[in-house]
Amino acid sequence: AWSRAMQRALGAKNKLSFVDGSLEIPPLLDLNRYRWERCNHLVHSWLLNSVSDPIASTIVFLENAIDVWRDLHERFSKADRVRIATLRSAINNLKQ
């Protein structure tokens, strides 16, 4: 849910290309590098501000927004089957 909401927000600001891999990072001497860096920092800060402090502290040192996005996707896209089973069991054992 978070990922889709963030994708919509980034798309609305025309910044989705900073996390979906469709925008290449310009070389250091490219005239567009400054603009890219400014937008990258903006998207990076949006991502940092959309997660809890403990999570933010683990991604703050990543340089590029796409690296932050990939890290978060890797971290949260996996289903924790043991946790799901435990929660379902706890729900089934609830009594009024």
LOROTI-634453 format. One record per residue: residue number from 1; residue in one letter; y, z, x of N, C-alpha, C in turn. Coordinates in nm, 2 decimals. Example, Ala and Ser with C-alpha at 12.3 -4.5 7.8 and 13.67 -1.06 7.14 Angstrom:
% residues 2
<nr=1; rest=A; n.c2=-0.57; n.c3=0.78; n.c1=1.32; ca.c2=-0.45; ca.c3=0.78; ca.c1=1.23; c.c2=-0.33; c.c3=0.78; c.c1=1.32>
<nr=2; rest=S; n.c2=-0.22; n.c3=0.71; n.c1=1.28; ca.c2=-0.11; ca.c3=0.71; ca.c1=1.37; c.c2=0.00; c.c3=0.79; c.c1=1.29>
END
This chain:
% residues 96
<nr=1; rest=A; n.c2=-0.12; n.c3=0.00; n.c1=0.08; ca.c2=0.00; ca.c3=0.00; ca.c1=0.00; c.c2=0.13; c.c3=0.00; c.c1=0.09>
<nr=2; rest=W; n.c2=0.13; n.c3=0.09; n.c1=0.19; ca.c2=0.24; ca.c3=0.09; ca.c1=0.28; c.c2=0.27; c.c3=-0.04; c.c1=0.34>
<nr=3; rest=S; n.c2=0.16; n.c3=-0.11; n.c1=0.39; ca.c2=0.17; ca.c3=-0.23; ca.c1=0.46; c.c2=0.23; c.c3=-0.34; c.c1=0.37>
<nr=4; rest=R; n.c2=0.19; n.c3=-0.35; n.c1=0.25; ca.c2=0.24; ca.c3=-0.45; ca.c1=0.16; c.c2=0.39; c.c3=-0.42; c.c1=0.12>
<nr=5; rest=A; n.c2=0.42; n.c3=-0.30; n.c1=0.10; ca.c2=0.56; ca.c3=-0.26; ca.c1=0.08; c.c2=0.65; c.c3=-0.30; c.c1=0.19>
<nr=6; rest=M; n.c2=0.60; n.c3=-0.26; n.c1=0.31; ca.c2=0.68; ca.c3=-0.29; ca.c1=0.43; c.c2=0.69; c.c3=-0.45; c.c1=0.45>
<nr=7; rest=Q; n.c2=0.59; n.c3=-0.52; n.c1=0.43; ca.c2=0.59; ca.c3=-0.67; ca.c1=0.44; c.c2=0.70; c.c3=-0.72; c.c1=0.34>
<nr=8; rest=R; n.c2=0.70; n.c3=-0.67; n.c1=0.22; ca.c2=0.80; ca.c3=-0.72; ca.c1=0.13; c.c2=0.94; c.c3=-0.68; c.c1=0.17>
<nr=9; rest=A; n.c2=0.96; n.c3=-0.56; n.c1=0.23; ca.c2=1.09; ca.c3=-0.52; ca.c1=0.28; c.c2=1.14; c.c3=-0.61; c.c1=0.39>
<nr=10; rest=L; n.c2=1.04; n.c3=-0.63; n.c1=0.49; ca.c2=1.08; ca.c3=-0.72; ca.c1=0.60; c.c2=1.10; c.c3=-0.86; c.c1=0.56>
<nr=11; rest=G; n.c2=1.02; n.c3=-0.91; n.c1=0.46; ca.c2=1.04; ca.c3=-1.04; ca.c1=0.41; c.c2=1.18; c.c3=-1.06; c.c1=0.35>
<nr=12; rest=A; n.c2=1.22; n.c3=-0.96; n.c1=0.27; ca.c2=1.35; ca.c3=-0.96; ca.c1=0.21; c.c2=1.47; c.c3=-0.97; c.c1=0.30>
<nr=13; rest=K; n.c2=1.45; n.c3=-0.91; n.c1=0.42; ca.c2=1.55; ca.c3=-0.91; ca.c1=0.53; c.c2=1.53; c.c3=-1.02; c.c1=0.63>
<nr=14; rest=N; n.c2=1.43; n.c3=-1.11; n.c1=0.60; ca.c2=1.40; ca.c3=-1.23; ca.c1=0.68; c.c2=1.36; c.c3=-1.18; c.c1=0.82>
<nr=15; rest=K; n.c2=1.28; n.c3=-1.07; n.c1=0.83; ca.c2=1.24; ca.c3=-1.02; ca.c1=0.96; c.c2=1.09; c.c3=-1.01; c.c1=0.97>
<nr=16; rest=L; n.c2=1.01; n.c3=-1.06; n.c1=0.87; ca.c2=0.87; ca.c3=-1.05; ca.c1=0.87; c.c2=0.81; c.c3=-1.12; c.c1=0.99>
<nr=17; rest=S; n.c2=0.88; n.c3=-1.22; n.c1=1.04; ca.c2=0.83; ca.c3=-1.30; ca.c1=1.16; c.c2=0.82; c.c3=-1.21; c.c1=1.29>
<nr=18; rest=F; n.c2=0.89; n.c3=-1.10; n.c1=1.29; ca.c2=0.88; ca.c3=-1.01; ca.c1=1.40; c.c2=0.75; c.c3=-0.93; c.c1=1.41>
<nr=19; rest=V; n.c2=0.68; n.c3=-0.92; n.c1=1.30; ca.c2=0.55; ca.c3=-0.85; ca.c1=1.30; c.c2=0.43; c.c3=-0.93; c.c1=1.26>
<nr=20; rest=D; n.c2=0.45; n.c3=-1.05; n.c1=1.21; ca.c2=0.33; ca.c3=-1.13; ca.c1=1.17; c.c2=0.29; c.c3=-1.23; c.c1=1.28>
<nr=21; rest=G; n.c2=0.35; n.c3=-1.23; n.c1=1.39; ca.c2=0.31; ca.c3=-1.31; ca.c1=1.51; c.c2=0.37; c.c3=-1.46; c.c1=1.50>
<nr=22; rest=S; n.c2=0.45; n.c3=-1.49; n.c1=1.40; ca.c2=0.50; ca.c3=-1.63; ca.c1=1.39; c.c2=0.62; c.c3=-1.65; c.c1=1.48>
<nr=23; rest=L; n.c2=0.68; n.c3=-1.55; n.c1=1.53; ca.c2=0.80; ca.c3=-1.57; ca.c1=1.61; c.c2=0.76; c.c3=-1.53; c.c1=1.76>
<nr=24; rest=E; n.c2=0.78; n.c3=-1.63; n.c1=1.85; ca.c2=0.75; ca.c3=-1.60; ca.c1=1.99; c.c2=0.87; c.c3=-1.52; c.c1=2.05>
<nr=25; rest=I; n.c2=0.83; n.c3=-1.44; n.c1=2.15; ca.c2=0.94; ca.c3=-1.36; ca.c1=2.22; c.c2=1.00; c.c3=-1.46; c.c1=2.32>
<nr=26; rest=P; n.c2=1.13; n.c3=-1.48; n.c1=2.31; ca.c2=1.20; ca.c3=-1.57; ca.c1=2.40; c.c2=1.19; c.c3=-1.52; c.c1=2.54>
<nr=27; rest=P; n.c2=1.19; n.c3=-1.62; n.c1=2.64; ca.c2=1.19; ca.c3=-1.58; ca.c1=2.78; c.c2=1.32; c.c3=-1.50; c.c1=2.81>
<nr=28; rest=L; n.c2=1.31; n.c3=-1.42; n.c1=2.92; ca.c2=1.43; ca.c3=-1.33; ca.c1=2.96; c.c2=1.56; c.c3=-1.41; c.c1=2.97>
<nr=29; rest=L; n.c2=1.55; n.c3=-1.53; n.c1=3.03; ca.c2=1.68; ca.c3=-1.61; ca.c1=3.05; c.c2=1.72; c.c3=-1.70; c.c1=2.93>
<nr=30; rest=D; n.c2=1.64; n.c3=-1.69; n.c1=2.83; ca.c2=1.67; ca.c3=-1.77; ca.c1=2.71; c.c2=1.80; c.c3=-1.72; c.c1=2.64>
<nr=31; rest=L; n.c2=1.89; n.c3=-1.81; n.c1=2.60; ca.c2=2.01; ca.c3=-1.77; ca.c1=2.53; c.c2=1.99; c.c3=-1.69; c.c1=2.41>
<nr=32; rest=N; n.c2=1.88; n.c3=-1.71; n.c1=2.34; ca.c2=1.85; ca.c3=-1.64; ca.c1=2.22; c.c2=1.78; c.c3=-1.50; c.c1=2.24>
<nr=33; rest=R; n.c2=1.76; n.c3=-1.47; n.c1=2.36; ca.c2=1.69; ca.c3=-1.34; ca.c1=2.39; c.c2=1.77; c.c3=-1.22; c.c1=2.34>
<nr=34; rest=Y; n.c2=1.90; n.c3=-1.22; n.c1=2.36; ca.c2=1.98; ca.c3=-1.10; ca.c1=2.32; c.c2=1.97; c.c3=-1.08; c.c1=2.17>
<nr=35; rest=R; n.c2=1.97; n.c3=-1.19; n.c1=2.09; ca.c2=1.96; ca.c3=-1.18; ca.c1=1.94; c.c2=1.82; c.c3=-1.14; c.c1=1.90>
<nr=36; rest=W; n.c2=1.72; n.c3=-1.19; n.c1=1.97; ca.c2=1.59; ca.c3=-1.15; ca.c1=1.94; c.c2=1.57; c.c3=-1.00; c.c1=1.97>
<nr=37; rest=E; n.c2=1.62; n.c3=-0.95; n.c1=2.08; ca.c2=1.61; ca.c3=-0.81; ca.c1=2.12; c.c2=1.68; c.c3=-0.72; c.c1=2.01>
<nr=38; rest=R; n.c2=1.80; n.c3=-0.76; n.c1=1.97; ca.c2=1.87; ca.c3=-0.68; ca.c1=1.87; c.c2=1.79; c.c3=-0.67; c.c1=1.74>
<nr=39; rest=C; n.c2=1.73; n.c3=-0.78; n.c1=1.69; ca.c2=1.65; ca.c3=-0.78; ca.c1=1.57; c.c2=1.52; c.c3=-0.70; c.c1=1.59>
<nr=40; rest=N; n.c2=1.46; n.c3=-0.72; n.c1=1.71; ca.c2=1.34; ca.c3=-0.65; ca.c1=1.74; c.c2=1.36; c.c3=-0.49; c.c1=1.73>
<nr=41; rest=H; n.c2=1.47; n.c3=-0.45; n.c1=1.79; ca.c2=1.51; ca.c3=-0.31; ca.c1=1.79; c.c2=1.53; c.c3=-0.26; c.c1=1.65>
<nr=42; rest=L; n.c2=1.59; n.c3=-0.34; n.c1=1.56; ca.c2=1.61; ca.c3=-0.31; ca.c1=1.42; c.c2=1.48; c.c3=-0.29; c.c1=1.35>
<nr=43; rest=V; n.c2=1.39; n.c3=-0.39; n.c1=1.36; ca.c2=1.26; ca.c3=-0.38; ca.c1=1.29; c.c2=1.18; c.c3=-0.26; c.c1=1.35>
<nr=44; rest=H; n.c2=1.19; n.c3=-0.24; n.c1=1.48; ca.c2=1.12; ca.c3=-0.13; ca.c1=1.54; c.c2=1.16; c.c3=0.00; c.c1=1.48>
<nr=45; rest=S; n.c2=1.29; n.c3=0.02; n.c1=1.47; ca.c2=1.35; ca.c3=0.14; ca.c1=1.41; c.c2=1.31; c.c3=0.16; c.c1=1.26>
<nr=46; rest=W; n.c2=1.31; n.c3=0.05; n.c1=1.19; ca.c2=1.26; ca.c3=0.06; ca.c1=1.05; c.c2=1.12; c.c3=0.11; c.c1=1.04>
<nr=47; rest=L; n.c2=1.03; n.c3=0.05; n.c1=1.13; ca.c2=0.89; ca.c3=0.10; ca.c1=1.13; c.c2=0.88; c.c3=0.25; c.c1=1.17>
<nr=48; rest=L; n.c2=0.96; n.c3=0.29; n.c1=1.27; ca.c2=0.95; ca.c3=0.43; ca.c1=1.32; c.c2=1.00; c.c3=0.52; c.c1=1.20>
<nr=49; rest=N; n.c2=1.10; n.c3=0.48; n.c1=1.13; ca.c2=1.15; ca.c3=0.57; ca.c1=1.03; c.c2=1.07; c.c3=0.57; c.c1=0.90>
<nr=50; rest=S; n.c2=0.97; n.c3=0.48; n.c1=0.89; ca.c2=0.89; ca.c3=0.47; ca.c1=0.77; c.c2=0.76; c.c3=0.55; c.c1=0.79>
<nr=51; rest=V; n.c2=0.74; n.c3=0.61; n.c1=0.90; ca.c2=0.61; ca.c3=0.69; ca.c1=0.92; c.c2=0.65; c.c3=0.84; c.c1=0.96>
<nr=52; rest=S; n.c2=0.56; n.c3=0.93; n.c1=0.95; ca.c2=0.58; ca.c3=1.07; ca.c1=0.98; c.c2=0.62; c.c3=1.09; c.c1=1.12>
<nr=53; rest=D; n.c2=0.68; n.c3=1.20; n.c1=1.15; ca.c2=0.72; ca.c3=1.23; ca.c1=1.29; c.c2=0.60; c.c3=1.23; c.c1=1.39>
<nr=54; rest=P; n.c2=0.49; n.c3=1.29; n.c1=1.36; ca.c2=0.37; ca.c3=1.29; ca.c1=1.45; c.c2=0.33; c.c3=1.14; c.c1=1.48>
<nr=55; rest=I; n.c2=0.33; n.c3=1.06; n.c1=1.38; ca.c2=0.29; ca.c3=0.92; ca.c1=1.41; c.c2=0.40; c.c3=0.85; c.c1=1.49>
<nr=56; rest=A; n.c2=0.52; n.c3=0.87; n.c1=1.45; ca.c2=0.63; ca.c3=0.80; ca.c1=1.52; c.c2=0.63; c.c3=0.84; c.c1=1.67>
<nr=57; rest=S; n.c2=0.60; n.c3=0.96; n.c1=1.70; ca.c2=0.60; ca.c3=1.00; ca.c1=1.84; c.c2=0.49; c.c3=0.93; c.c1=1.92>
<nr=58; rest=T; n.c2=0.39; n.c3=0.87; n.c1=1.86; ca.c2=0.29; ca.c3=0.79; ca.c1=1.93; c.c2=0.32; c.c3=0.64; c.c1=1.95>
<nr=59; rest=I; n.c2=0.42; n.c3=0.60; n.c1=1.87; ca.c2=0.46; ca.c3=0.45; ca.c1=1.87; c.c2=0.60; c.c3=0.43; c.c1=1.93>
<nr=60; rest=V; n.c2=0.67; n.c3=0.53; n.c1=1.95; ca.c2=0.81; ca.c3=0.52; ca.c1=1.99; c.c2=0.83; c.c3=0.45; c.c1=2.12>
<nr=61; rest=F; n.c2=0.73; n.c3=0.46; n.c1=2.21; ca.c2=0.74; ca.c3=0.40; ca.c1=2.34; c.c2=0.69; c.c3=0.25; c.c1=2.35>
<nr=62; rest=L; n.c2=0.64; n.c3=0.20; n.c1=2.24; ca.c2=0.60; ca.c3=0.06; ca.c1=2.24; c.c2=0.73; c.c3=-0.02; c.c1=2.23>
<nr=63; rest=E; n.c2=0.73; n.c3=-0.13; n.c1=2.31; ca.c2=0.85; ca.c3=-0.21; ca.c1=2.33; c.c2=0.89; c.c3=-0.30; c.c1=2.21>
<nr=64; rest=N; n.c2=0.78; n.c3=-0.36; n.c1=2.15; ca.c2=0.81; ca.c3=-0.46; ca.c1=2.05; c.c2=0.76; c.c3=-0.42; c.c1=1.91>
<nr=65; rest=A; n.c2=0.83; n.c3=-0.47; n.c1=1.81; ca.c2=0.80; ca.c3=-0.44; ca.c1=1.67; c.c2=0.66; c.c3=-0.49; c.c1=1.64>
<nr=66; rest=I; n.c2=0.62; n.c3=-0.60; n.c1=1.70; ca.c2=0.48; ca.c3=-0.65; ca.c1=1.67; c.c2=0.38; c.c3=-0.56; c.c1=1.72>
<nr=67; rest=D; n.c2=0.40; n.c3=-0.50; n.c1=1.84; ca.c2=0.30; ca.c3=-0.40; ca.c1=1.89; c.c2=0.29; c.c3=-0.28; c.c1=1.81>
<nr=68; rest=V; n.c2=0.41; n.c3=-0.23; n.c1=1.76; ca.c2=0.40; ca.c3=-0.12; ca.c1=1.66; c.c2=0.32; c.c3=-0.15; c.c1=1.54>
<nr=69; rest=W; n.c2=0.35; n.c3=-0.27; n.c1=1.48; ca.c2=0.28; ca.c3=-0.32; ca.c1=1.36; c.c2=0.13; c.c3=-0.32; c.c1=1.38>
<nr=70; rest=R; n.c2=0.09; n.c3=-0.38; n.c1=1.50; ca.c2=-0.05; ca.c3=-0.40; ca.c1=1.53; c.c2=-0.12; c.c3=-0.26; c.c1=1.55>
<nr=71; rest=D; n.c2=-0.05; n.c3=-0.17; n.c1=1.61; ca.c2=-0.10; ca.c3=-0.03; ca.c1=1.63; c.c2=-0.12; c.c3=0.04; c.c1=1.50>
<nr=72; rest=L; n.c2=-0.02; n.c3=0.03; n.c1=1.41; ca.c2=-0.03; ca.c3=0.09; ca.c1=1.28; c.c2=-0.14; c.c3=0.03; c.c1=1.20>
<nr=73; rest=H; n.c2=-0.15; n.c3=-0.10; n.c1=1.20; ca.c2=-0.25; ca.c3=-0.17; ca.c1=1.13; c.c2=-0.39; c.c3=-0.13; c.c1=1.17>
<nr=74; rest=E; n.c2=-0.41; n.c3=-0.13; n.c1=1.30; ca.c2=-0.54; ca.c3=-0.09; ca.c1=1.36; c.c2=-0.57; c.c3=0.05; c.c1=1.32>
<nr=75; rest=R; n.c2=-0.48; n.c3=0.14; n.c1=1.32; ca.c2=-0.50; ca.c3=0.28; ca.c1=1.29; c.c2=-0.53; c.c3=0.30; c.c1=1.15>
<nr=76; rest=F; n.c2=-0.46; n.c3=0.23; n.c1=1.06; ca.c2=-0.48; ca.c3=0.27; ca.c1=0.91; c.c2=-0.55; c.c3=0.16; c.c1=0.83>
<nr=77; rest=S; n.c2=-0.60; n.c3=0.06; n.c1=0.89; ca.c2=-0.67; ca.c3=-0.04; ca.c1=0.81; c.c2=-0.82; c.c3=-0.01; c.c1=0.79>
<nr=78; rest=K; n.c2=-0.87; n.c3=0.08; n.c1=0.87; ca.c2=-1.01; ca.c3=0.12; ca.c1=0.86; c.c2=-1.03; c.c3=0.22; c.c1=0.75>
<nr=79; rest=A; n.c2=-1.13; n.c3=0.20; n.c1=0.68; ca.c2=-1.17; ca.c3=0.30; ca.c1=0.58; c.c2=-1.26; c.c3=0.41; c.c1=0.64>
<nr=80; rest=D; n.c2=-1.22; n.c3=0.53; n.c1=0.62; ca.c2=-1.30; ca.c3=0.65; ca.c1=0.67; c.c2=-1.40; c.c3=0.68; c.c1=0.56>
<nr=81; rest=R; n.c2=-1.52; n.c3=0.63; n.c1=0.58; ca.c2=-1.62; ca.c3=0.64; ca.c1=0.47; c.c2=-1.67; c.c3=0.79; c.c1=0.46>
<nr=82; rest=V; n.c2=-1.67; n.c3=0.86; n.c1=0.57; ca.c2=-1.71; ca.c3=1.00; ca.c1=0.56; c.c2=-1.61; c.c3=1.08; c.c1=0.48>
<nr=83; rest=R; n.c2=-1.48; n.c3=1.06; n.c1=0.51; ca.c2=-1.37; ca.c3=1.13; ca.c1=0.44; c.c2=-1.37; c.c3=1.09; c.c1=0.29>
<nr=84; rest=I; n.c2=-1.39; n.c3=0.96; n.c1=0.26; ca.c2=-1.40; ca.c3=0.92; ca.c1=0.12; c.c2=-1.51; c.c3=0.99; c.c1=0.05>
<nr=85; rest=A; n.c2=-1.63; n.c3=0.99; n.c1=0.11; ca.c2=-1.74; ca.c3=1.06; ca.c1=0.05; c.c2=-1.72; c.c3=1.21; c.c1=0.02>
<nr=86; rest=T; n.c2=-1.65; n.c3=1.27; n.c1=0.12; ca.c2=-1.62; ca.c3=1.41; ca.c1=0.11; c.c2=-1.52; c.c3=1.44; c.c1=0.00>
<nr=87; rest=L; n.c2=-1.42; n.c3=1.35; n.c1=-0.02; ca.c2=-1.32; ca.c3=1.37; ca.c1=-0.12; c.c2=-1.39; c.c3=1.34; c.c1=-0.26>
<nr=88; rest=R; n.c2=-1.47; n.c3=1.24; n.c1=-0.27; ca.c2=-1.54; ca.c3=1.21; ca.c1=-0.40; c.c2=-1.63; c.c3=1.33; c.c1=-0.44>
<nr=89; rest=S; n.c2=-1.70; n.c3=1.38; n.c1=-0.34; ca.c2=-1.78; ca.c3=1.50; ca.c1=-0.37; c.c2=-1.70; c.c3=1.62; c.c1=-0.42>
<nr=90; rest=A; n.c2=-1.59; n.c3=1.64; n.c1=-0.35; ca.c2=-1.50; ca.c3=1.75; ca.c1=-0.39; c.c2=-1.45; c.c3=1.73; c.c1=-0.53>
<nr=91; rest=I; n.c2=-1.41; n.c3=1.60; n.c1=-0.57; ca.c2=-1.36; ca.c3=1.57; ca.c1=-0.70; c.c2=-1.47; c.c3=1.59; c.c1=-0.80>
<nr=92; rest=N; n.c2=-1.59; n.c3=1.55; n.c1=-0.77; ca.c2=-1.71; ca.c3=1.57; ca.c1=-0.87; c.c2=-1.74; c.c3=1.71; c.c1=-0.89>
<nr=93; rest=N; n.c2=-1.71; n.c3=1.80; n.c1=-0.79; ca.c2=-1.74; ca.c3=1.94; ca.c1=-0.80; c.c2=-1.63; c.c3=2.02; c.c1=-0.87>
<nr=94; rest=L; n.c2=-1.52; n.c3=1.96; n.c1=-0.90; ca.c2=-1.41; ca.c3=2.03; ca.c1=-0.96; c.c2=-1.45; c.c3=2.07; c.c1=-1.10>
<nr=95; rest=K; n.c2=-1.41; n.c3=2.19; n.c1=-1.14; ca.c2=-1.44; ca.c3=2.24; ca.c1=-1.28; c.c2=-1.31; c.c3=2.29; c.c1=-1.33>
<nr=96; rest=Q; n.c2=-1.29; n.c3=2.28; n.c1=-1.47; ca.c2=-1.17; ca.c3=2.33; ca.c1=-1.53; c.c2=-1.19; c.c3=2.48; c.c1=-1.55>
END
